[in-house]
Amino acid sequence: GTSRALAQALLYPVDALRTLAQTRDGRTLSDVGTKALLRGCAQTSSFALLTGAFQFGIFGLVNPKYGPLVASAAGAAGSCLVSVPQEVIKQRLVTGVYGSFREAVSMIWKAEGLGGFYSAWKPTMSRNVPFVVTTFTSRDVLKGKIQKYKEKRDPERGSAVLTPVENIGIGIVSALMAGVLTQPIDVVKTRMMTQAASTAMPYTSALDCASSILRTEGWRKLYSGFGQRSVYMCGLWGITFGLEPLMTSYLDEKKKNQ
């Protein structure tokens, strides 16, 4: 959770640009001001502590018994309890719907209740589950291949341990593959979450949103913000996978010394 929170905070401005690129009315930085790149950064990034804890915790519990595919799906679904409210607040702050984290939480609660924090939860889960499944299974496959290659080159060393650079590389490649697969759903999710920032007729559902984009804007619009999202997600998962073994090793060593 800690590694994910740090990575998310560092890459927050890139994700803010991705959100703007995906908005229905094509908002730009000049429309919302440069402060939008960091608005709510500390507060929403802190959500990632729980998101990462849920994701990696559930994955670790389920993986030994059911394998990485089921474990990654379960971790992604479980983490949505935290990640969906985080995304709703963050994207409305970036698009200028609200001016501060406190205002966002207060206004969403008053106007929409608890359900407001989970608007567009269906497309979010539809994006998160295949994204995380692809990322985690790709990581396991790549990790296994690299370890086998290293063990083959130096059989006397026994079980090979991956370096932080190798783990970062695995995270980048895995996230890029998952990003290509899930980008259209990400655009739909952003549109649904930021409807309050647009004066256009609201979408009635995720399906209505997707069909409307295809009909009026073309299929390429479903890949809007792909460059920004690739930088963000590759950086996020690269840092997360790079730091996660180090953090785990540190905590294990700390427990032993207690």
BELMOVEN-V330474 format. One record per helix or strand. SS is the DSSP state (A for helix, B for strand). FROM is the first residue (numbers start at 1). LEN is the number of residues. If there is no record, write none. Layout:
<<SS,FROM,LEN> <SS,FROM,LEN>>
This chain:
<<A,2,9> <A,12,11> <A,29,4> <A,34,4> <A,41,26> <A,68,27> <A,101,12> <A,114,5> <A,121,33> <A,155,3> <A,164,30> <A,195,3> <A,206,11> <A,219,5> <A,226,32>>
